[in-house]
Amino acid sequence: MKKYVCALCGYVYDPALGEPDDGIAPGTAFEDLPDTWTCPVCGASKDEFSKKDN
């Protein structure tokens, strides 16, 4: 699964880790996050994220 990076603050969503503090289980693909999910660092919406180049 690909990692995604926030264009505003640089936070990287890693699907292998999920976001347990937000109730997102490890193994949750970025595409499967709710549309209402926001960056846990800066609050940016999902559309501010892009695929991270390895």
Secondary structure as UniProt FT lines:
FT   STRAND          4..6
FT   TURN            7..9
FT   STRAND          12..13
FT   TURN            15..17
FT   HELIX           20..22
FT   TURN            26..27
FT   HELIX           30..32
FT   TURN            35..36
FT   TURN            40..42
FT   HELIX           46..48
FT   STRAND          49..51
//
